[in-house]
Amino acid sequence: MLKVYVRTPAGALSADPNALPHGDGTVWVDLDQPTDAEELQVETSLGVDVPIPAERGAEEDSARFYEEEGALVLTATLLGRREEGLFVSDAVTFILVRGKLVTVRRIRPRALEIGQGRASARVGAARTGAQVLMALLAAIIERLADLIGETRAAARELSASVFTDKHTAPPLRQTLRTLGRLGALAALCQESLVSLQRLATYAAQASDRHGLAKDELITLRRDVEELERSAGSLETQLNLLQEATLGLVGAQQNDTLKALALATIAFAPPTLIASIFGMNFQSMHWFAEPWGPPAAFALMIVAPLALFLIARWRRWF
């Protein structure tokens, strides 16, 4: 999908289905899961080479951050959602060329959805592609900060529910699923922050040539570094919580094994005694005595009771 955002006479930034990427009023060209024809249209109109998915997925800095024919190309791995609502990360490319911003993406970060969230106000006040880029980067970082805060709050709530009252605690299987989801989200946030730090570092070096605010980029980089430390501590917290939950799973399994052991203590001796009294040997004539059945029943009760008392004395359970 190709969207062209232009500055309206009222000063607002809005999508114009009739605008052209190379138009005088064009400020931002957004390529959301673009087709080959849409990419070709942007390349022809703006004279810029749009990186293909394989190029956008490269990890080396030379493939992600570079200047080519007067255009600044920046690629970052960002967090977004798929249509089914799951969080995913993918490369998003920002291209500054002739005062216009081109974004190429296959995911939907909330910061890039105009009309949703706090990014709209900043983008709405932007006059150039460089200002739109700065507004989007600030909104992306704020969104990551919100996600880290929400994940930390969810981890604390889960910890309180699991380790304070066993009667109201959620099932441990469900707890492990939730911890896995939170850990995956924290890892995706960490990946995005590392990518944004690299982007901000390179953009600050090329800021003078492309109208970017160097001071703001330095401030954004510092914010990203702080969030990286916060995300790292969150991952440590989630790992400890997961280990503790696995410990509870092990304790629960031990309780089950103890119950099975008690069942063995209760039924094994009577079974052995019944087997002995059920033997049909002529030399074992005392089995036929009148006191045989009462003695067998008495032994079936006394034997497991004695084993149970010994187990309690030895503190096996």
C-alpha positions as CSV (number, residue, x, y, z in Angstrom):
1,M,0.0,0.0,0.0
2,L,1.3,3.4,-1.0
3,K,0.3,6.5,1.0
4,V,1.4,10.0,0.2
5,Y,1.1,12.6,3.0
6,V,1.0,16.2,2.1
7,R,0.7,19.5,4.0
8,T,-2.8,20.9,3.7
9,P,-3.6,24.6,3.5
10,A,-4.7,24.4,7.2
11,G,-1.2,23.2,8.1
12,A,-2.2,19.6,8.9
13,L,-0.5,16.5,7.5
14,S,-2.9,14.1,5.8
15,A,-2.9,11.4,3.2
16,D,-3.9,12.5,-0.3
17,P,-4.8,9.7,-2.7
18,N,-4.3,12.0,-5.6
19,A,-0.8,13.3,-4.6
20,L,2.4,12.1,-6.3
21,P,5.5,11.0,-4.4
22,H,7.5,13.8,-6.1
23,G,4.9,16.5,-5.6
24,D,5.9,19.9,-4.2
25,G,3.6,19.5,-1.2
26,T,4.6,15.9,-0.4
27,V,6.3,15.5,2.9
28,W,6.1,11.7,3.6
29,V,5.7,8.7,1.4
30,D,4.7,5.5,3.3
31,L,5.2,2.1,1.7
32,D,3.3,-0.5,3.7
33,Q,3.9,-4.0,2.3
34,P,4.5,-2.4,-1.1
35,T,4.1,-4.2,-4.4
36,D,6.8,-4.1,-7.0
37,A,4.9,-1.5,-9.0
38,E,4.6,0.8,-6.0
39,E,8.3,0.5,-5.2
40,L,9.1,1.2,-8.9
41,Q,6.9,4.3,-8.8
42,V,8.7,5.7,-5.8
43,E,12.1,4.9,-7.2
44,T,11.2,6.6,-10.6
45,S,9.6,9.6,-9.0
46,L,12.3,10.4,-6.4
47,G,15.3,8.9,-8.0
48,V,16.1,6.7,-5.0
49,D,16.8,3.0,-4.8
50,V,14.4,1.3,-2.4
51,P,16.2,-1.6,-0.6
52,I,14.7,-5.0,-1.2
53,P,13.6,-7.2,1.8
54,A,16.9,-9.1,1.7
55,E,18.9,-5.8,1.9
56,R,16.7,-4.5,4.7
57,G,17.2,-7.6,6.7
58,A,21.0,-7.4,6.6
59,E,22.7,-6.9,10.0
60,E,25.9,-5.1,9.1
61,D,25.9,-1.3,9.5
62,S,27.2,-0.7,6.0
63,A,24.0,-2.3,4.6
64,R,21.6,-0.6,7.0
65,F,23.0,2.9,7.2
66,Y,24.4,4.7,4.2
67,E,24.2,7.7,1.9
68,E,23.5,7.3,-1.8
69,E,23.1,9.9,-4.4
70,G,22.1,12.6,-1.9
71,A,19.7,10.3,0.0
72,L,20.1,9.1,3.6
73,V,19.1,5.5,4.1
74,L,18.5,4.3,7.7
75,T,17.1,0.8,8.5
76,A,16.1,-0.3,12.0
77,T,14.5,-3.4,13.4
78,L,11.3,-2.3,15.0
79,L,8.5,-3.8,17.0
80,G,5.0,-4.0,15.4
81,R,1.9,-6.1,15.2
82,R,0.6,-8.4,12.7
83,E,-3.1,-8.5,11.7
84,E,-3.7,-11.3,14.2
85,G,-2.5,-9.1,17.0
86,L,0.8,-10.8,17.7
87,F,4.0,-8.7,18.4
88,V,6.7,-9.2,15.8
89,S,9.8,-7.4,14.8
90,D,11.0,-6.6,11.3
91,A,13.2,-4.1,9.4
92,V,11.8,-0.7,8.7
93,T,13.7,1.6,6.3
94,F,13.7,5.4,6.5
95,I,14.9,7.3,3.4
96,L,15.4,11.0,3.4
97,V,15.7,12.4,-0.1
98,R,15.1,16.0,-1.3
99,G,13.4,17.0,1.9
100,K,10.9,14.1,1.8
101,L,10.7,11.0,4.0
102,V,10.1,7.6,2.5
103,T,9.3,4.7,4.9
104,V,9.3,1.0,3.8
105,R,7.9,-1.6,6.1
106,R,6.0,-4.9,6.3
107,I,4.8,-4.5,9.9
108,R,2.6,-1.9,11.5
109,P,4.3,0.0,14.4
110,R,1.8,2.1,16.2
111,A,4.0,5.2,15.8
112,L,3.7,5.0,12.0
113,E,-0.1,4.8,12.1
114,I,-1.2,8.5,11.8
115,G,-4.3,9.2,13.8
116,Q,-3.4,6.7,16.5
117,G,-1.4,7.5,19.7
118,R,0.9,10.4,20.6
119,A,2.8,10.3,17.3
120,S,0.0,12.1,15.5
121,A,0.6,15.4,17.2
122,R,4.3,15.5,16.5
123,V,4.0,14.4,12.9
124,G,1.2,16.8,12.4
125,A,3.5,19.7,13.4
126,A,6.3,18.5,11.1
127,R,7.1,20.6,8.1
128,T,9.8,18.5,6.4
129,G,10.7,14.9,5.9
130,A,13.5,15.3,8.4
131,Q,11.1,16.6,11.1
132,V,8.7,13.7,10.4
133,L,11.6,11.3,10.9
134,M,12.5,12.9,14.2
135,A,8.9,12.8,15.3
136,L,8.5,9.1,14.3
137,L,11.7,8.1,16.1
138,A,10.6,9.9,19.3
139,A,7.2,8.2,19.1
140,I,8.8,4.8,18.5
141,I,11.1,5.2,21.6
142,E,8.1,6.3,23.7
143,R,6.1,3.3,22.6
144,L,9.0,0.9,23.5
145,A,9.2,2.6,26.9
146,D,5.5,2.1,27.4
147,L,5.8,-1.6,26.5
148,I,8.7,-2.1,28.9
149,G,6.7,-0.5,31.7
150,E,3.6,-2.6,30.9
151,T,5.6,-5.7,30.8
152,R,7.3,-4.9,34.1
153,A,3.9,-4.2,35.7
154,A,2.5,-7.5,34.4
155,A,5.6,-9.4,35.8
156,R,5.1,-7.8,39.2
157,E,1.4,-8.6,39.2
158,L,2.1,-12.2,38.1
159,S,4.8,-12.6,40.8
160,A,2.4,-11.3,43.5
161,S,-0.4,-13.7,42.4
162,V,1.9,-16.8,42.2
163,F,4.0,-16.4,45.3
164,T,1.7,-14.9,47.9
165,D,-1.5,-17.0,48.0
166,K,-1.5,-20.5,46.6
167,H,-5.3,-20.6,46.7
168,T,-5.8,-17.7,44.3
169,A,-2.6,-18.3,42.2
170,P,-3.2,-19.2,38.5
171,P,-2.2,-22.6,37.2
172,L,1.6,-23.0,36.9
173,R,1.2,-24.1,33.2
174,Q,-0.6,-20.9,32.5
175,T,2.0,-18.9,34.4
176,L,4.8,-20.4,32.4
177,R,2.9,-19.4,29.1
178,T,2.5,-15.9,30.4
179,L,6.1,-15.6,31.4
180,G,7.2,-16.9,28.0
181,R,5.0,-14.3,26.2
182,L,6.4,-11.5,28.4
183,G,10.0,-12.7,27.9
184,A,9.6,-12.8,24.2
185,L,8.2,-9.2,24.2
186,A,11.0,-8.0,26.4
187,A,13.5,-9.6,24.0
188,L,11.9,-7.9,21.0
189,C,12.0,-4.6,22.8
190,Q,15.7,-5.1,23.5
191,E,16.4,-5.9,19.9
192,S,14.6,-2.8,18.7
193,L,16.5,-0.6,21.2
194,V,19.8,-1.9,20.1
195,S,18.9,-1.2,16.5
196,L,17.7,2.3,17.3
197,Q,20.9,3.1,19.1
198,R,22.9,2.2,16.0
199,L,20.6,4.3,13.9
200,A,20.7,7.3,16.1
201,T,24.5,7.2,16.2
202,Y,24.8,7.1,12.4
203,A,22.1,9.7,11.9
204,A,23.8,12.1,14.3
205,Q,27.0,11.9,12.2
206,A,25.0,12.7,9.0
207,S,22.6,15.2,10.5
208,D,24.2,18.4,9.1
209,R,23.8,17.1,5.5
210,H,20.2,16.1,5.8
211,G,18.5,18.7,8.1
212,L,18.3,16.5,11.1
213,A,18.5,17.9,14.6
214,K,21.8,16.6,16.0
215,D,21.0,17.6,19.6
216,E,17.7,15.7,19.5
217,L,19.4,12.7,18.1
218,I,21.9,12.6,20.9
219,T,19.1,13.0,23.4
220,L,17.2,10.1,21.8
221,R,20.3,8.0,21.9
222,R,20.7,8.6,25.6
223,D,17.0,7.7,26.1
224,V,17.6,4.5,24.2
225,E,20.6,3.6,26.3
226,E,18.5,4.1,29.5
227,L,15.8,1.9,28.1
228,E,18.3,-0.7,27.1
229,R,19.4,-1.0,30.7
230,S,15.8,-1.1,31.9
231,A,15.0,-3.8,29.4
232,G,18.1,-5.8,30.5
233,S,17.0,-5.7,34.1
234,L,13.5,-6.7,33.1
235,E,14.8,-9.8,31.3
236,T,16.7,-10.7,34.4
237,Q,13.6,-10.3,36.5
238,L,11.6,-12.5,34.1
239,N,14.3,-15.1,34.1
240,L,14.3,-15.3,37.9
241,L,10.5,-15.4,38.0
242,Q,10.6,-18.2,35.4
243,E,13.2,-20.2,37.4
244,A,11.1,-19.7,40.6
245,T,8.0,-20.9,38.8
246,L,9.8,-24.0,37.5
247,G,10.9,-24.6,41.1
248,L,7.2,-24.6,42.1
249,V,6.4,-27.0,39.3
250,G,9.1,-29.3,40.7
251,A,7.8,-29.0,44.2
252,Q,4.3,-29.8,42.9
253,Q,5.6,-32.9,41.2
254,N,7.4,-33.9,44.4
255,D,4.0,-33.7,46.3
256,T,2.5,-35.9,43.6
257,L,5.3,-38.5,44.1
258,K,4.8,-38.3,47.8
259,A,1.2,-39.1,47.4
260,L,2.1,-42.1,45.2
261,A,4.6,-43.2,47.8
262,L,1.9,-43.1,50.5
263,A,-0.4,-45.2,48.3
264,T,2.4,-47.7,47.9
265,I,2.9,-47.8,51.7
266,A,-0.8,-48.3,52.2
267,F,-1.4,-51.0,49.6
268,A,1.9,-52.9,49.1
269,P,2.0,-54.7,52.5
270,P,-1.6,-55.8,52.5
271,T,-1.1,-57.1,49.0
272,L,2.0,-59.1,50.1
273,I,0.1,-60.5,53.1
274,A,-2.9,-61.5,51.0
275,S,-0.5,-63.2,48.6
276,I,1.1,-65.2,51.4
277,F,-2.2,-66.3,52.9
278,G,-3.4,-67.2,49.5
279,M,-0.7,-69.8,48.9
280,N,-2.0,-73.4,48.6
281,F,0.7,-75.6,50.1
282,Q,-0.1,-78.6,52.3
283,S,2.8,-78.0,54.6
284,M,1.5,-74.5,55.5
285,H,-1.4,-76.1,57.4
286,W,-1.7,-73.1,59.8
287,F,-3.3,-71.1,57.1
288,A,-6.4,-73.3,57.6
289,E,-6.6,-72.5,61.3
290,P,-9.7,-70.6,62.6
291,W,-7.6,-67.6,63.6
292,G,-6.1,-67.3,60.1
293,P,-8.4,-64.8,58.5
294,P,-8.4,-62.4,61.6
295,A,-4.7,-62.6,61.8
296,A,-4.4,-61.8,58.1
297,F,-6.7,-58.8,58.4
298,A,-4.8,-57.6,61.5
299,L,-1.5,-57.8,59.7
300,M,-2.9,-55.9,56.7
301,I,-3.8,-53.0,59.0
302,V,-0.8,-53.1,61.3
303,A,1.9,-53.4,58.6
304,P,1.0,-50.2,56.6
305,L,0.4,-48.3,59.8
306,A,3.8,-49.2,61.1
307,L,5.4,-48.1,57.8
308,F,3.5,-44.9,57.9
309,L,4.7,-44.1,61.5
310,I,8.3,-44.9,60.5
311,A,8.0,-42.6,57.5
312,R,6.7,-39.8,59.7
313,W,9.5,-40.4,62.3
314,R,12.1,-40.2,59.5
315,R,10.4,-37.1,58.1
316,W,10.0,-38.5,54.6
317,F,6.9,-36.4,54.1
